[in-house]
Amino acid sequence: MKTYEVTVNNKVYQVSVEEVDEADNKNKALVLDNENKKEEPAKTPILDGIDVKAPMPGTIINVLVQLGETIKAGQVLCILEAMKMENEIVAPQDGTIKEVMVSKGMAVEVGANLVRL
């Protein structure tokens, strides 16, 4: 074991360091790596479809689509009023409306599911 003096912020500390064999160190690292490996958890299946979520909290003032309707990317799905401003919530891609989860007058929080394509 070796002892060193280390100065940090003008304060002197004595530090003892144990010497280790380089080969022994590599073997320990391999053992630790194998111990730390865990099996990958089973992946849960992703629900079919894309959920369009509320980008901010507010009130739904109009729903412009209905179940089964075919829509185009950029088409307005509903209008969300937040801080006295009307925000158009648009489709991220072409698709068919699989589920409408909001209705006129409904209050939503940020991240709430509005429509599933």
Secondary structure, 3 states (H helix, E strand, C coil): CEEEEEEECCEEEEEEECCCCHHHHHHHHHHHHHHHCCCCCCCCCCCCCCEEECCCCEEEEEECCCCCCEECCCCEEEEEEECCEEEEEECCCCEECCEECCCCCCEECCCCEEEEC
